[in-house]
Amino acid sequence: MPKPKRGKKKPIPIGDEELDAELEFEEGPSKSARKREMTALQELGEALCALSPKELSKIPVDDEDLLAAIEETSRIKHHSALRRHRQYIGKLMRRIDPEPLQKALDALYQSRLQETRAFQDLEVLRDSLVRDGDKALGHVLENYPNADRQQLRQLIRDAQREAAAEKPPAASRRLFRYLRELHSAE
């Protein structure tokens, strides 16, 4: 026996164009489009749940129920309970405008990205100082005029001695900390 065809039922044409137009109703977004929207809201809620309390305080969550549900997520350990709770957060997210939350989350991610890039740049700078010594020192002094030349040279020499002796990089870490202090002082 053949399976019945499923899908949208087409209106039966009556012959009168005005009646046909009245029978066709306004359709909203399709079921799959609504499902994509709900999934996106649930993913936004999951991203909010992954934030630390300090970071979450920077996000403008106006709905008290949503905020309580997000904070409660950290206490749930069982996998299926966590999945249901995430779906509940997605349901709560449908009641609010997600645009300000998304913008604040994007700004937070952007600041994290900038911090990571600055950290990586300082690592490259430290490595070049240890590798090139005084040749790279001029570049650092140009970028950080408040740097103590004598202390910087001493840290570089200590890091070079450690690298030559294949010891753990304690002096290299001290040099990195000093560069990070210089960077944060700007």
Helices and strands as residue ranges (DSSP letters): H 17-23, H 31-49, H 53-56, H 64-72, G 73-75, H 79-93, H 99-132, H 134-143, H 149-165, H 170-185
